[in-house]
């Protein structure tokens, strides 16, 4: 790939201004589960930020369409604070949807999508609005004889796809161009795109993948960089599915620490830890190991007892 000039020459992406009242909705996120093909469970998490200098009370309202599923939840936020608000089926049984229109990968069914319109009201007036588009789907995986197997909504999926090196050489792909490129993947009977080292981050890309039933294998950023140790490759990989739903996501700092020790290199983390007590140093290496082993990401043959012992 030829050198791409001008990446540090100024603003290269969209710029916009947003306005709201005293309380704004921050990063709403919807998670879905599919216990059976006849039931879908929806839950919502969002942050509410109070920009005013006084405590406020209000109501977070939502409408999910199709189905006209309505919910509302009161909130109270102290002055200048930001707090999480959750909307879950245990409080709102209407979020257990019977016979939902499930989202399916290309070739297994239609990529049905829902919308959730959120409204934050304070003093009877609308302070902020957000609309979230989502599919009701659930991913799962297992290993059989060393083979990674992916399922969507309980159905085993045969993944077919290609490597998305970049959206365009000078990163000029925008808006409708993503729609065309992803639609062509669908017409080639693909159902997955590998986002090489996470090089494409535009929302339009993920939105197009949602619309056309394309799953996304999202690489961890820079996981193929030649200056990084081999431990990064194959370990620092996240499986991003649809519009950014992550099946596997673990602490990059923990793995960076292991990578530094694995290569016996001095990095940004190790000097800081060497100033700590031996007990804290042992905690710093054992906790990441336990986390990675629990997720089934790091195999035992990557690290030997000699490797661990020689660090201290």
N, C-alpha and C positions, 0 to 999 in steps of 0.2 A: 504494500500500500504506500503510495507516495506521501511525502510530507504534507501536512495540512497547515497552511500558514494562517496567522491572524487570530489564533484562539484567545490571545490576551489583548486584543486591540479595542476592547470596549464591550458594550452590551450586545449579546448575540441571541438573546431570547426575547420573548414577549415581556412587556412592562405594562402594568396596569395599576390603577388606584381603586381602592374599595372604601365605601363609606358605610357606616352603621350608626345605630343609636348608642346609648351608654353601655349596652351589653352586646357582645358579638359572639357568633358561633365559630368555634375553631376546630378544624380537622375532624369533622364527623366521620365515623367509621362504622360500617355495618358488617356483621358476621352472620353467616347462615349455616344451619345444619340440616341434614336430610336423613332422619331416622329410617324413613321408608319413602318409596316413590309417591306415596299418598299423603305425605306430611312434610312441611317445611317449617323450620323454626328460625325466626329473625330476632336479632338483638342489636342494639345500637349503643355506641359509646361516642361521646363528644365532650369537648371542653367549652365552657362558657367563661368569657373574660369580661369582668366589670371594669370599664375604663373610667368610671366616675369616682368622686371622692366621698361617696356615701354608700352605705349598705342598701342593696336593692333586692326586691322580691319580684318574681315573675313566673311565667309559665312557658315551658317548651312544648310546642304542639307539633304533631307530625301526621302526615297522611301518606299511606302507601298505596300506590296504584300500579296495576289494576287491582280491584277488590275494595277500594275505598276503606282501607283499614285505618282507623283513627286512634290516636293516643295523645295524652297530654300529661305532663309531669311538672309540678311546681318546683321552684328552686329559690335559694337565698344565697347571695354572694356578698361577702364583705368588700369594703371599698378597696379598689386597686388589686383585687385578687382574681385568680383564675382557678376554676375547679372543674372536676370531671362530673359528668351527669350520665348515668346509664339508664337505658330503657330495656327491660328484660322480660321474657315470657312469664316469669314467676309473679310479676306485678301486673302484667298486661297479657292475659291469656289469648287475646285476639292475635298476638304475634305468632301463635301456632296456627299455621295456614294449612287448611285441608285442600288436597288435590292441587298443589301449586303448579304453575308453569315453570318447570325446572330449566336451568341453563345446562346445555350439553355441548361438549366439544364437537367440532365439525365432523360429520359422518355418523354421529350417534344420536342426533336429534336436533331440535331447534335451540339456538342460543337465546332463550327467552329472557327478557330483562324487565325489572320493576324500577319504579322511581319512588323516592321518599322525599317529600317536601317538608322541610323543617322550618318552623317559625318561632322565633324568640320574642315573647311579648312582655313588656314592662309597663305597668300602669295602664293596661288596656290598649297600648299602642305597640305596633310592630317595631322592634329594635333591630332585628337582622333576619335574613332568610338564607337558606341553603337548600339545594336540591342534589340528592345523591342517587346515582343510577347504579343498580346492582343486579346480580343474578342469584337466584336461590340454588345453591350447589354446595357440595361438600367433597373435599378431596381426602383420600387416604392412600397409604402405601404400605408395602411389605417387601420382604426379601425372600426369594425361593432359590436355594442352591446358588447364592451369590448374585442373583439377578434382581434388580430393582423393578418392582411392579407397581404401577400407578392405577388407582381407581377413582372414578368420579360418580358420585351418587350411587355408590355400591356396584358400579359396572366397571369391569376391567377394561382399560383403554390401551390400544396399540398406538403408541406415539409415532407420528410421522411429521417431520419438519425439516427446516433448513437453518443455516447459520445466518443471522442478521448481523453482519459485521458493522455496518453503520447504516443509518437511514439514507444518507447521501454524503458524497465525499466532503463537501464543505459544510455539512450539517445544516443545510438550508431547507430541509423537508419540514413542512408545516401543514397544519389543518387537514384539508381535504386530500392532500398528497398521501397521508397515512392511510386514509380510507381506501384509496386505489391500491396501494402496495399490499395492504393486508387482505383486501378482497381477492387479489391475484393469488395469494397463498391459499385462500379457501378454494378457489377454482382449480388449484393444483392438487386438491384433496389432502392438503396438509391440515394438521390440527395443533401444531406447536411451532413456535419460533424460539430459537436460542438467541437471547439478547447478549451478544458477545461483550464480555467485561462490563456489562451494564452501560453501554455507550449511548443508548437511547433512553431518555428519561421523560420525554414529552407526554403529557396526559392524553393527547390525541392518539398517540400510538396505542396505549392501553385501552382507550375507549373503542378504537377500531377493532382491537382483538376481542373485546367483549361482544361487539355487535356481530362478528363473523365466526364466533366459536373457536377462536385460536387461543390456546394456552401459551404462556410465556415462561421459558426457562431462563430466569434472570441470573446471570453470573454475578458473583461478588465483584465489586469494582476493582480493577487492576489485578485480577487473580491470575492473569497470564503474563504479567510483566516479567521480563527476563532477569531483572535484578532481585526478584523475590525467590525465596527458597522453594524447593519442590513441594514442601508440605502445604503451601498455599493451594497448589493445583489439586483439584479433586476434593479438597476439604473446605476451602472457602467458596462454596457454591450454595446459592440459595435457589430454591425452586419457587419461582413466582408464577402464579397461575391466574389467568384472567387479568382483571384490572388491578393487579398488585396484591392479591391474596397470597400470603406467603405460607407455604407448608412447612418449610424448615428455615429458621432464622436464629443464628446464635451469635454470641458476643465476639465481635471482630477484635476487640482489644485482647481478649483471652487467647485467641488463636494467634494474634500478632506476637504475644509474649512467648508462646510455644515455638513459633517460627524463629524468633530471635535466638532462643536457646538451642533449637535444633541445629542451627547453622553456626552457633558459637559466635554470633555477631553482637556488636554493641548497637542497640537501637534506642528509641526514645523512652522505652519503659524500663529496661533492665537497670540503667544507672540509678533510677529512682528507687527501685526495689533493693538494690545492694546497700543502700543506706539504712534499710530497715533491719529489725532483729531477725535471727535465723528462723524463729517461729513464723513470723509473717511471710518470710520468703517461701517457706514450705507451703503455707496456706495459698500463696499466690500461684504456685504451680499445681497443687493438688486440686483446687477448686475448678480451674479450667478443664483439667483432665476428667474429673467426674462429670462435669456438664457435657463435655463432648462425647464421652462414652455413653451417657444416658440417652443422648440423641441418636446414638448409633452411627455417628458421622466418622469418628476416628477409630480405625482398627488397631488392635493391639500390636500388630507387627510394625507400626510406624515408630513406636517408641519402646526402647529396651530399658531394662533396669539400670544399665550402665549410663544411658543417656540422662536419666533422672538423677542418679547419684552424683555424677560429675558436675552438676550445676552448683553444688554447694561444697 
